[in-house]
Structures are given as structure tokens and as C-alpha cells.
Amino acid sequence: MKNRAKKPILKKRKYLKYGFVIMEHEDCVCPRCGDILNAGPDYQPRYCSRCGQRITFTGVQWTEDKQTGFAEGRDFYEPVKN
């Protein structure tokens, strides 16, 4: 049922900031299709842009990105090449 609003799934992921700082970020994911929602404390979409599932953000705790350490080598965290 796309008309019934569902809460997004919160998933944590790590990324490199400035090429050497390991940061932890929490993404909001659509519970129906698994697409990452472009959501934050200042903007919450009402519907998923991919599948049209209605989304509600009531009760979602927004957290800041957290620094978890520094990258020592380039083996594990390789920057994306275009």
C-alpha cells in the first residue's frame, strides 16, 4: 500500500571526508524500494521519488555526522574515480 505512510529505515554508512577523515553518516532509506531518500532536518519529502511510497518522518531523531577516525592507507577506503 503506497497510500499508507511508512517510516524510513535508518542505515549507517562510512565515507571519507577530505580524503583521510572517516565519517559515519545515517541515511534514510525507503522501506518499499530501498532507495536513499534526500532527507534531513531541514527537508523531509512526503513521497519516495523512485516508487511513490508515502513517507512519514514523525519520531525520527536526526544526528550529526560523526568522525570515527583517520584513514591510514588507501587500501580500504579508495576515493571514487570519475
PyMOL Python script that loads the backbone (N, CA, C, O; Angstrom):
from pymol import cmd

cmd.read_pdbstr("""\
ATOM      1  N   MET A   1       0.833  -1.191   0.000  1.00  0.00           N
ATOM      2  CA  MET A   1       0.000   0.000   0.000  1.00  0.00           C
ATOM      3  C   MET A   1       0.872   1.247   0.000  1.00  0.00           C
ATOM      4  O   MET A   1       1.554   1.546   0.981  1.00  0.00           O
ATOM      5  N   LYS A   2       0.841   1.954  -1.093  1.00  0.00           N
ATOM      6  CA  LYS A   2       1.646   3.166  -1.186  1.00  0.00           C
ATOM      7  C   LYS A   2       0.996   4.339  -0.465  1.00  0.00           C
ATOM      8  O   LYS A   2       1.689   5.284  -0.088  1.00  0.00           O
ATOM      9  N   ASN A   3      -0.318   4.299  -0.265  1.00  0.00           N
ATOM     10  CA  ASN A   3      -1.016   5.430   0.348  1.00  0.00           C
ATOM     11  C   ASN A   3      -0.809   5.511   1.851  1.00  0.00           C
ATOM     12  O   ASN A   3      -0.922   6.593   2.427  1.00  0.00           O
ATOM     13  N   ARG A   4      -0.508   4.394   2.498  1.00  0.00           N
ATOM     14  CA  ARG A   4      -0.282   4.391   3.940  1.00  0.00           C
ATOM     15  C   ARG A   4       1.166   4.831   4.212  1.00  0.00           C
ATOM     16  O   ARG A   4       2.109   4.226   3.703  1.00  0.00           O
ATOM     17  N   ALA A   5       1.326   5.866   5.003  1.00  0.00           N
ATOM     18  CA  ALA A   5       2.659   6.404   5.277  1.00  0.00           C
ATOM     19  C   ALA A   5       3.464   5.436   6.141  1.00  0.00           C
ATOM     20  O   ALA A   5       2.963   4.893   7.126  1.00  0.00           O
ATOM     21  N   LYS A   6       4.730   5.230   5.749  1.00  0.00           N
ATOM     22  CA  LYS A   6       5.642   4.367   6.487  1.00  0.00           C
ATOM     23  C   LYS A   6       6.865   5.164   6.893  1.00  0.00           C
ATOM     24  O   LYS A   6       7.248   6.126   6.227  1.00  0.00           O
ATOM     25  N   LYS A   7       7.483   4.745   8.011  1.00  0.00           N
ATOM     26  CA  LYS A   7       8.707   5.398   8.463  1.00  0.00           C
ATOM     27  C   LYS A   7       9.882   4.902   7.631  1.00  0.00           C
ATOM     28  O   LYS A   7       9.909   3.738   7.230  1.00  0.00           O
ATOM     29  N   PRO A   8      10.856   5.778   7.369  1.00  0.00           N
ATOM     30  CA  PRO A   8      12.027   5.340   6.617  1.00  0.00           C
ATOM     31  C   PRO A   8      12.912   4.436   7.490  1.00  0.00           C
ATOM     32  O   PRO A   8      12.856   4.487   8.719  1.00  0.00           O
ATOM     33  N   ILE A   9      13.712   3.625   6.833  1.00  0.00           N
ATOM     34  CA  ILE A   9      14.684   2.784   7.518  1.00  0.00           C
ATOM     35  C   ILE A   9      15.975   3.590   7.636  1.00  0.00           C
ATOM     36  O   ILE A   9      16.429   4.179   6.655  1.00  0.00           O
ATOM     37  N   LEU A  10      16.564   3.621   8.823  1.00  0.00           N
ATOM     38  CA  LEU A  10      17.807   4.352   9.031  1.00  0.00           C
ATOM     39  C   LEU A  10      18.978   3.385   8.921  1.00  0.00           C
ATOM     40  O   LEU A  10      19.037   2.387   9.639  1.00  0.00           O
ATOM     41  N   LYS A  11      19.910   3.685   8.018  1.00  0.00           N
ATOM     42  CA  LYS A  11      21.094   2.845   7.814  1.00  0.00           C
ATOM     43  C   LYS A  11      22.341   3.700   7.943  1.00  0.00           C
ATOM     44  O   LYS A  11      22.413   4.805   7.405  1.00  0.00           O
ATOM     45  N   LYS A  12      23.321   3.174   8.665  1.00  0.00           N
ATOM     46  CA  LYS A  12      24.584   3.887   8.840  1.00  0.00           C
ATOM     47  C   LYS A  12      25.564   3.438   7.771  1.00  0.00           C
ATOM     48  O   LYS A  12      25.599   2.270   7.384  1.00  0.00           O
ATOM     49  N   ARG A  13      26.369   4.400   7.297  1.00  0.00           N
ATOM     50  CA  ARG A  13      27.428   4.102   6.340  1.00  0.00           C
ATOM     51  C   ARG A  13      28.621   4.987   6.647  1.00  0.00           C
ATOM     52  O   ARG A  13      28.485   6.037   7.275  1.00  0.00           O
ATOM     53  N   LYS A  14      29.777   4.558   6.205  1.00  0.00           N
ATOM     54  CA  LYS A  14      31.004   5.330   6.417  1.00  0.00           C
ATOM     55  C   LYS A  14      31.484   5.872   5.082  1.00  0.00           C
ATOM     56  O   LYS A  14      31.320   5.236   4.041  1.00  0.00           O
ATOM     57  N   TYR A  15      32.090   7.074   5.131  1.00  0.00           N
ATOM     58  CA  TYR A  15      32.641   7.688   3.931  1.00  0.00           C
ATOM     59  C   TYR A  15      33.873   8.491   4.305  1.00  0.00           C
ATOM     60  O   TYR A  15      34.092   8.797   5.477  1.00  0.00           O
ATOM     61  N   LEU A  16      34.675   8.830   3.312  1.00  0.00           N
ATOM     62  CA  LEU A  16      35.872   9.633   3.529  1.00  0.00           C
ATOM     63  C   LEU A  16      35.569  11.105   3.308  1.00  0.00           C
ATOM     64  O   LEU A  16      34.961  11.483   2.306  1.00  0.00           O
ATOM     65  N   LYS A  17      35.992  11.921   4.240  1.00  0.00           N
ATOM     66  CA  LYS A  17      35.854  13.370   4.123  1.00  0.00           C
ATOM     67  C   LYS A  17      37.259  13.933   4.008  1.00  0.00           C
ATOM     68  O   LYS A  17      38.134  13.566   4.791  1.00  0.00           O
ATOM     69  N   TYR A  18      37.488  14.803   3.060  1.00  0.00           N
ATOM     70  CA  TYR A  18      38.801  15.394   2.789  1.00  0.00           C
ATOM     71  C   TYR A  18      39.834  14.351   2.385  1.00  0.00           C
ATOM     72  O   TYR A  18      41.028  14.651   2.373  1.00  0.00           O
ATOM     73  N   GLY A  19      39.411  13.138   2.054  1.00  0.00           N
ATOM     74  CA  GLY A  19      40.336  12.119   1.597  1.00  0.00           C
ATOM     75  C   GLY A  19      41.010  11.305   2.681  1.00  0.00           C
ATOM     76  O   GLY A  19      41.675  10.316   2.374  1.00  0.00           O
ATOM     77  N   PHE A  20      40.857  11.697   3.966  1.00  0.00           N
ATOM     78  CA  PHE A  20      41.535  10.947   5.013  1.00  0.00           C
ATOM     79  C   PHE A  20      40.763  10.836   6.328  1.00  0.00           C
ATOM     80  O   PHE A  20      41.176  10.075   7.203  1.00  0.00           O
ATOM     81  N   VAL A  21      39.674  11.555   6.496  1.00  0.00           N
ATOM     82  CA  VAL A  21      38.882  11.504   7.730  1.00  0.00           C
ATOM     83  C   VAL A  21      37.709  10.556   7.505  1.00  0.00           C
ATOM     84  O   VAL A  21      36.929  10.747   6.572  1.00  0.00           O
ATOM     85  N   ILE A  22      37.579   9.530   8.359  1.00  0.00           N
ATOM     86  CA  ILE A  22      36.488   8.570   8.243  1.00  0.00           C
ATOM     87  C   ILE A  22      35.290   9.108   9.022  1.00  0.00           C
ATOM     88  O   ILE A  22      35.368   9.337  10.229  1.00  0.00           O
ATOM     89  N   MET A  23      34.180   9.304   8.310  1.00  0.00           N
ATOM     90  CA  MET A  23      32.964   9.840   8.914  1.00  0.00           C
ATOM     91  C   MET A  23      31.867   8.782   8.860  1.00  0.00           C
ATOM     92  O   MET A  23      31.836   7.943   7.960  1.00  0.00           O
ATOM     93  N   GLU A  24      30.960   8.839   9.848  1.00  0.00           N
ATOM     94  CA  GLU A  24      29.809   7.949   9.872  1.00  0.00           C
ATOM     95  C   GLU A  24      28.556   8.789   9.647  1.00  0.00           C
ATOM     96  O   GLU A  24      28.347   9.800  10.317  1.00  0.00           O
ATOM     97  N   HIS A  25      27.726   8.362   8.697  1.00  0.00           N
ATOM     98  CA  HIS A  25      26.531   9.102   8.303  1.00  0.00           C
ATOM     99  C   HIS A  25      25.327   8.163   8.356  1.00  0.00           C
ATOM    100  O   HIS A  25      25.451   6.971   8.074  1.00  0.00           O
ATOM    101  N   GLU A  26      24.172   8.700   8.717  1.00  0.00           N
ATOM    102  CA  GLU A  26      22.953   7.906   8.770  1.00  0.00           C
ATOM    103  C   GLU A  26      22.039   8.310   7.624  1.00  0.00           C
ATOM    104  O   GLU A  26      21.593   9.455   7.551  1.00  0.00           O
ATOM    105  N   ASP A  27      21.759   7.360   6.726  1.00  0.00           N
ATOM    106  CA  ASP A  27      20.884   7.591   5.577  1.00  0.00           C
ATOM    107  C   ASP A  27      19.466   7.169   5.900  1.00  0.00           C
ATOM    108  O   ASP A  27      19.257   6.228   6.666  1.00  0.00           O
ATOM    109  N   CYS A  28      18.495   7.849   5.328  1.00  0.00           N
ATOM    110  CA  CYS A  28      17.096   7.438   5.388  1.00  0.00           C
ATOM    111  C   CYS A  28      16.798   6.696   4.092  1.00  0.00           C
ATOM    112  O   CYS A  28      17.004   7.224   3.000  1.00  0.00           O
ATOM    113  N   VAL A  29      16.309   5.461   4.228  1.00  0.00           N
ATOM    114  CA  VAL A  29      16.069   4.600   3.079  1.00  0.00           C
ATOM    115  C   VAL A  29      14.578   4.292   2.993  1.00  0.00           C
ATOM    116  O   VAL A  29      13.920   4.076   4.011  1.00  0.00           O
ATOM    117  N   CYS A  30      14.057   4.273   1.781  1.00  0.00           N
ATOM    118  CA  CYS A  30      12.643   3.945   1.559  1.00  0.00           C
ATOM    119  C   CYS A  30      12.381   2.508   1.995  1.00  0.00           C
ATOM    120  O   CYS A  30      13.127   1.608   1.607  1.00  0.00           O
ATOM    121  N   PRO A  31      11.335   2.269   2.794  1.00  0.00           N
ATOM    122  CA  PRO A  31      11.044   0.910   3.254  1.00  0.00           C
ATOM    123  C   PRO A  31      10.497  -0.002   2.149  1.00  0.00           C
ATOM    124  O   PRO A  31      10.479  -1.222   2.311  1.00  0.00           O
ATOM    125  N   ARG A  32      10.057   0.570   1.048  1.00  0.00           N
ATOM    126  CA  ARG A  32       9.476  -0.225  -0.038  1.00  0.00           C
ATOM    127  C   ARG A  32      10.511  -0.632  -1.090  1.00  0.00           C
ATOM    128  O   ARG A  32      10.614  -1.810  -1.434  1.00  0.00           O
ATOM    129  N   CYS A  33      11.279   0.340  -1.604  1.00  0.00           N
ATOM    130  CA  CYS A  33      12.197   0.045  -2.709  1.00  0.00           C
ATOM    131  C   CYS A  33      13.671   0.062  -2.317  1.00  0.00           C
ATOM    132  O   CYS A  33      14.510  -0.439  -3.066  1.00  0.00           O
ATOM    133  N   GLY A  34      14.004   0.633  -1.148  1.00  0.00           N
ATOM    134  CA  GLY A  34      15.393   0.666  -0.706  1.00  0.00           C
ATOM    135  C   GLY A  34      16.200   1.825  -1.256  1.00  0.00           C
ATOM    136  O   GLY A  34      17.419   1.858  -1.090  1.00  0.00           O
ATOM    137  N   ASP A  35      15.548   2.776  -1.908  1.00  0.00           N
ATOM    138  CA  ASP A  35      16.230   3.951  -2.455  1.00  0.00           C
ATOM    139  C   ASP A  35      16.574   4.918  -1.327  1.00  0.00           C
ATOM    140  O   ASP A  35      15.787   5.089  -0.396  1.00  0.00           O
ATOM    141  N   ILE A  36      17.737   5.548  -1.403  1.00  0.00           N
ATOM    142  CA  ILE A  36      18.129   6.537  -0.394  1.00  0.00           C
ATOM    143  C   ILE A  36      17.313   7.801  -0.618  1.00  0.00           C
ATOM    144  O   ILE A  36      17.268   8.335  -1.726  1.00  0.00           O
ATOM    145  N   LEU A  37      16.666   8.277   0.449  1.00  0.00           N
ATOM    146  CA  LEU A  37      15.835   9.473   0.378  1.00  0.00           C
ATOM    147  C   LEU A  37      16.695  10.709   0.613  1.00  0.00           C
ATOM    148  O   LEU A  37      17.589  10.692   1.459  1.00  0.00           O
ATOM    149  N   ASN A  38      16.435  11.757  -0.115  1.00  0.00           N
ATOM    150  CA  ASN A  38      17.128  13.024   0.073  1.00  0.00           C
ATOM    151  C   ASN A  38      16.436  13.757   1.212  1.00  0.00           C
ATOM    152  O   ASN A  38      15.633  14.663   0.985  1.00  0.00           O
ATOM    153  N   ALA A  39      16.757  13.353   2.453  1.00  0.00           N
ATOM    154  CA  ALA A  39      16.065  13.890   3.619  1.00  0.00           C
ATOM    155  C   ALA A  39      17.066  14.350   4.660  1.00  0.00           C
ATOM    156  O   ALA A  39      18.188  13.849   4.723  1.00  0.00           O
ATOM    157  N   GLY A  40      16.655  15.301   5.470  1.00  0.00           N
ATOM    158  CA  GLY A  40      17.464  15.817   6.557  1.00  0.00           C
ATOM    159  C   GLY A  40      16.585  16.611   7.498  1.00  0.00           C
ATOM    160  O   GLY A  40      15.365  16.647   7.337  1.00  0.00           O
ATOM    161  N   PRO A  41      17.207  17.256   8.492  1.00  0.00           N
ATOM    162  CA  PRO A  41      16.404  18.008   9.455  1.00  0.00           C
ATOM    163  C   PRO A  41      15.669  19.199   8.841  1.00  0.00           C
ATOM    164  O   PRO A  41      14.658  19.646   9.384  1.00  0.00           O
ATOM    165  N   ASP A  42      16.163  19.717   7.714  1.00  0.00           N
ATOM    166  CA  ASP A  42      15.536  20.874   7.081  1.00  0.00           C
ATOM    167  C   ASP A  42      14.573  20.515   5.956  1.00  0.00           C
ATOM    168  O   ASP A  42      13.769  21.349   5.539  1.00  0.00           O
ATOM    169  N   TYR A  43      14.647  19.285   5.464  1.00  0.00           N
ATOM    170  CA  TYR A  43      13.781  18.870   4.358  1.00  0.00           C
ATOM    171  C   TYR A  43      13.425  17.391   4.508  1.00  0.00           C
ATOM    172  O   TYR A  43      14.304  16.539   4.630  1.00  0.00           O
ATOM    173  N   GLN A  44      12.141  17.106   4.496  1.00  0.00           N
ATOM    174  CA  GLN A  44      11.648  15.736   4.539  1.00  0.00           C
ATOM    175  C   GLN A  44      10.616  15.573   3.422  1.00  0.00           C
ATOM    176  O   GLN A  44       9.557  16.200   3.465  1.00  0.00           O
ATOM    177  N   PRO A  45      10.913  14.737   2.424  1.00  0.00           N
ATOM    178  CA  PRO A  45       9.946  14.540   1.347  1.00  0.00           C
ATOM    179  C   PRO A  45       8.724  13.763   1.831  1.00  0.00           C
ATOM    180  O   PRO A  45       8.824  12.964   2.762  1.00  0.00           O
ATOM    181  N   ARG A  46       7.604  13.989   1.219  1.00  0.00           N
ATOM    182  CA  ARG A  46       6.379  13.270   1.591  1.00  0.00           C
ATOM    183  C   ARG A  46       6.282  11.921   0.891  1.00  0.00           C
ATOM    184  O   ARG A  46       5.625  11.003   1.383  1.00  0.00           O
ATOM    185  N   TYR A  47       6.943  11.804  -0.266  1.00  0.00           N
ATOM    186  CA  TYR A  47       6.883  10.580  -1.046  1.00  0.00           C
ATOM    187  C   TYR A  47       8.280  10.204  -1.528  1.00  0.00           C
ATOM    188  O   TYR A  47       9.141  11.067  -1.695  1.00  0.00           O
ATOM    189  N   CYS A  48       8.495   8.917  -1.750  1.00  0.00           N
ATOM    190  CA  CYS A  48       9.746   8.435  -2.340  1.00  0.00           C
ATOM    191  C   CYS A  48       9.760   8.846  -3.809  1.00  0.00           C
ATOM    192  O   CYS A  48       8.766   8.674  -4.515  1.00  0.00           O
ATOM    193  N   SER A  49      10.882   9.388  -4.267  1.00  0.00           N
ATOM    194  CA  SER A  49      10.962   9.846  -5.656  1.00  0.00           C
ATOM    195  C   SER A  49      11.072   8.684  -6.636  1.00  0.00           C
ATOM    196  O   SER A  49      10.869   8.876  -7.835  1.00  0.00           O
ATOM    197  N   ARG A  50      11.384   7.505  -6.163  1.00  0.00           N
ATOM    198  CA  ARG A  50      11.547   6.358  -7.059  1.00  0.00           C
ATOM    199  C   ARG A  50      10.261   5.535  -7.202  1.00  0.00           C
ATOM    200  O   ARG A  50       9.834   5.242  -8.319  1.00  0.00           O
ATOM    201  N   CYS A  51       9.641   5.162  -6.071  1.00  0.00           N
ATOM    202  CA  CYS A  51       8.482   4.263  -6.149  1.00  0.00           C
ATOM    203  C   CYS A  51       7.162   4.927  -5.752  1.00  0.00           C
ATOM    204  O   CYS A  51       6.101   4.347  -5.983  1.00  0.00           O
ATOM    205  N   GLY A  52       7.195   6.117  -5.168  1.00  0.00           N
ATOM    206  CA  GLY A  52       5.969   6.816  -4.800  1.00  0.00           C
ATOM    207  C   GLY A  52       5.408   6.454  -3.436  1.00  0.00           C
ATOM    208  O   GLY A  52       4.307   6.885  -3.092  1.00  0.00           O
ATOM    209  N   GLN A  53       6.143   5.663  -2.645  1.00  0.00           N
ATOM    210  CA  GLN A  53       5.701   5.297  -1.297  1.00  0.00           C
ATOM    211  C   GLN A  53       5.582   6.555  -0.437  1.00  0.00           C
ATOM    212  O   GLN A  53       6.482   7.395  -0.433  1.00  0.00           O
ATOM    213  N   ARG A  54       4.487   6.681   0.278  1.00  0.00           N
ATOM    214  CA  ARG A  54       4.294   7.813   1.182  1.00  0.00           C
ATOM    215  C   ARG A  54       5.175   7.605   2.416  1.00  0.00           C
ATOM    216  O   ARG A  54       5.217   6.510   2.977  1.00  0.00           O
ATOM    217  N   ILE A  55       5.875   8.658   2.834  1.00  0.00           N
ATOM    218  CA  ILE A  55       6.847   8.577   3.922  1.00  0.00           C
ATOM    219  C   ILE A  55       6.454   9.543   5.029  1.00  0.00           C
ATOM    220  O   ILE A  55       6.015  10.662   4.762  1.00  0.00           O
ATOM    221  N   THR A  56       6.616   9.096   6.296  1.00  0.00           N
ATOM    222  CA  THR A  56       6.421   9.973   7.440  1.00  0.00           C
ATOM    223  C   THR A  56       7.703   9.984   8.267  1.00  0.00           C
ATOM    224  O   THR A  56       8.314   8.939   8.491  1.00  0.00           O
ATOM    225  N   PHE A  57       8.100  11.157   8.712  1.00  0.00           N
ATOM    226  CA  PHE A  57       9.320  11.306   9.496  1.00  0.00           C
ATOM    227  C   PHE A  57       9.030  11.625  10.965  1.00  0.00           C
ATOM    228  O   PHE A  57       9.912  12.104  11.677  1.00  0.00           O
ATOM    229  N   THR A  58       7.820  11.369  11.418  1.00  0.00           N
ATOM    230  CA  THR A  58       7.488  11.622  12.823  1.00  0.00           C
ATOM    231  C   THR A  58       8.278  10.662  13.705  1.00  0.00           C
ATOM    232  O   THR A  58       8.279   9.452  13.482  1.00  0.00           O
ATOM    233  N   GLY A  59       8.937  11.211  14.690  1.00  0.00           N
ATOM    234  CA  GLY A  59       9.714  10.406  15.624  1.00  0.00           C
ATOM    235  C   GLY A  59      11.121  10.097  15.175  1.00  0.00           C
ATOM    236  O   GLY A  59      11.847   9.410  15.894  1.00  0.00           O
ATOM    237  N   VAL A  60      11.542  10.580  14.005  1.00  0.00           N
ATOM    238  CA  VAL A  60      12.900  10.325  13.525  1.00  0.00           C
ATOM    239  C   VAL A  60      13.860  11.277  14.232  1.00  0.00           C
ATOM    240  O   VAL A  60      13.660  12.492  14.215  1.00  0.00           O
ATOM    241  N   GLN A  61      14.895  10.727  14.848  1.00  0.00           N
ATOM    242  CA  GLN A  61      15.918  11.532  15.529  1.00  0.00           C
ATOM    243  C   GLN A  61      17.041  11.828  14.535  1.00  0.00           C
ATOM    244  O   GLN A  61      17.691  10.905  14.047  1.00  0.00           O
ATOM    245  N   TRP A  62      17.271  13.092  14.234  1.00  0.00           N
ATOM    246  CA  TRP A  62      18.322  13.473  13.299  1.00  0.00           C
ATOM    247  C   TRP A  62      19.635  13.578  14.056  1.00  0.00           C
ATOM    248  O   TRP A  62      19.691  14.181  15.128  1.00  0.00           O
ATOM    249  N   THR A  63      20.689  12.996  13.506  1.00  0.00           N
ATOM    250  CA  THR A  63      22.006  13.031  14.143  1.00  0.00           C
ATOM    251  C   THR A  63      23.009  13.685  13.203  1.00  0.00           C
ATOM    252  O   THR A  63      22.868  13.632  11.981  1.00  0.00           O
ATOM    253  N   GLU A  64      24.014  14.294  13.792  1.00  0.00           N
ATOM    254  CA  GLU A  64      25.108  14.885  13.029  1.00  0.00           C
ATOM    255  C   GLU A  64      26.041  13.775  12.549  1.00  0.00           C
ATOM    256  O   GLU A  64      26.104  12.705  13.154  1.00  0.00           O
ATOM    257  N   ASP A  65      26.761  14.034  11.465  1.00  0.00           N
ATOM    258  CA  ASP A  65      27.786  13.094  11.034  1.00  0.00           C
ATOM    259  C   ASP A  65      28.861  13.030  12.112  1.00  0.00           C
ATOM    260  O   ASP A  65      29.242  14.048  12.690  1.00  0.00           O
ATOM    261  N   LYS A  66      29.344  11.813  12.373  1.00  0.00           N
ATOM    262  CA  LYS A  66      30.291  11.612  13.461  1.00  0.00           C
ATOM    263  C   LYS A  66      31.635  11.151  12.907  1.00  0.00           C
ATOM    264  O   LYS A  66      31.692  10.254  12.066  1.00  0.00           O
ATOM    265  N   GLN A  67      32.714  11.769  13.382  1.00  0.00           N
ATOM    266  CA  GLN A  67      34.053  11.365  12.972  1.00  0.00           C
ATOM    267  C   GLN A  67      34.439  10.106  13.742  1.00  0.00           C
ATOM    268  O   GLN A  67      34.341  10.067  14.968  1.00  0.00           O
ATOM    269  N   THR A  68      34.881   9.069  13.011  1.00  0.00           N
ATOM    270  CA  THR A  68      35.234   7.814  13.674  1.00  0.00           C
ATOM    271  C   THR A  68      36.720   7.520  13.630  1.00  0.00           C
ATOM    272  O   THR A  68      37.173   6.591  14.298  1.00  0.00           O
ATOM    273  N   GLY A  69      37.487   8.270  12.874  1.00  0.00           N
ATOM    274  CA  GLY A  69      38.933   8.039  12.829  1.00  0.00           C
ATOM    275  C   GLY A  69      39.545   8.615  11.569  1.00  0.00           C
ATOM    276  O   GLY A  69      38.947   9.431  10.867  1.00  0.00           O
ATOM    277  N   PHE A  70      40.767   8.157  11.308  1.00  0.00           N
ATOM    278  CA  PHE A  70      41.514   8.618  10.148  1.00  0.00           C
ATOM    279  C   PHE A  70      41.945   7.421   9.318  1.00  0.00           C
ATOM    280  O   PHE A  70      42.262   6.362   9.861  1.00  0.00           O
ATOM    281  N   ALA A  71      41.955   7.589   8.007  1.00  0.00           N
ATOM    282  CA  ALA A  71      42.376   6.525   7.100  1.00  0.00           C
ATOM    283  C   ALA A  71      43.898   6.482   7.089  1.00  0.00           C
ATOM    284  O   ALA A  71      44.556   7.499   6.875  1.00  0.00           O
ATOM    285  N   GLU A  72      44.448   5.296   7.322  1.00  0.00           N
ATOM    286  CA  GLU A  72      45.906   5.150   7.348  1.00  0.00           C
ATOM    287  C   GLU A  72      46.449   4.812   5.971  1.00  0.00           C
ATOM    288  O   GLU A  72      47.452   5.379   5.536  1.00  0.00           O
ATOM    289  N   GLY A  73      45.792   3.894   5.289  1.00  0.00           N
ATOM    290  CA  GLY A  73      46.234   3.501   3.958  1.00  0.00           C
ATOM    291  C   GLY A  73      45.135   3.706   2.953  1.00  0.00           C
ATOM    292  O   GLY A  73      44.005   4.027   3.323  1.00  0.00           O
ATOM    293  N   ARG A  74      45.439   3.531   1.706  1.00  0.00           N
ATOM    294  CA  ARG A  74      44.437   3.717   0.655  1.00  0.00           C
ATOM    295  C   ARG A  74      43.866   2.387   0.189  1.00  0.00           C
ATOM    296  O   ARG A  74      43.210   2.336  -0.851  1.00  0.00           O
ATOM    297  N   ASP A  75      44.098   1.310   0.932  1.00  0.00           N
ATOM    298  CA  ASP A  75      43.610   0.009   0.515  1.00  0.00           C
ATOM    299  C   ASP A  75      42.113  -0.141   0.768  1.00  0.00           C
ATOM    300  O   ASP A  75      41.386  -0.638  -0.092  1.00  0.00           O
ATOM    301  N   PHE A  76      41.651   0.281   1.934  1.00  0.00           N
ATOM    302  CA  PHE A  76      40.278   0.036   2.318  1.00  0.00           C
ATOM    303  C   PHE A  76      39.323   1.112   1.817  1.00  0.00           C
ATOM    304  O   PHE A  76      38.266   0.788   1.276  1.00  0.00           O
ATOM    305  N   TYR A  77      39.670   2.372   1.983  1.00  0.00           N
ATOM    306  CA  TYR A  77      38.819   3.482   1.570  1.00  0.00           C
ATOM    307  C   TYR A  77      39.440   4.156   0.353  1.00  0.00           C
ATOM    308  O   TYR A  77      40.282   5.044   0.485  1.00  0.00           O
ATOM    309  N   GLU A  78      39.029   3.737  -0.799  1.00  0.00           N
ATOM    310  CA  GLU A  78      39.555   4.297  -2.048  1.00  0.00           C
ATOM    311  C   GLU A  78      38.563   5.351  -2.556  1.00  0.00           C
ATOM    312  O   GLU A  78      37.366   5.072  -2.625  1.00  0.00           O
ATOM    313  N   PRO A  79      39.031   6.549  -2.914  1.00  0.00           N
ATOM    314  CA  PRO A  79      38.098   7.567  -3.432  1.00  0.00           C
ATOM    315  C   PRO A  79      37.488   7.132  -4.750  1.00  0.00           C
ATOM    316  O   PRO A  79      38.088   6.356  -5.495  1.00  0.00           O
ATOM    317  N   VAL A  80      36.298   7.630  -5.036  1.00  0.00           N
ATOM    318  CA  VAL A  80      35.596   7.298  -6.279  1.00  0.00           C
ATOM    319  C   VAL A  80      36.248   8.050  -7.422  1.00  0.00           C
ATOM    320  O   VAL A  80      36.494   9.252  -7.331  1.00  0.00           O
ATOM    321  N   LYS A  81      36.527   7.325  -8.508  1.00  0.00           N
ATOM    322  CA  LYS A  81      37.160   7.930  -9.689  1.00  0.00           C
ATOM    323  C   LYS A  81      36.109   8.089 -10.775  1.00  0.00           C
ATOM    324  O   LYS A  81      35.346   7.162 -11.046  1.00  0.00           O
ATOM    325  N   ASN A  82      36.069   9.254 -11.395  1.00  0.00           N
ATOM    326  CA  ASN A  82      35.101   9.514 -12.472  1.00  0.00           C
ATOM    327  C   ASN A  82      35.670   9.144 -13.803  1.00  0.00           C
ATOM    328  O   ASN A  82      34.999   9.293 -14.824  1.00  0.00           O
TER     329      ASN A  82
END
""", "prot")
cmd.dss("prot")
cmd.show_as("cartoon", "prot")
cmd.util.cbc("prot")
cmd.orient("prot")
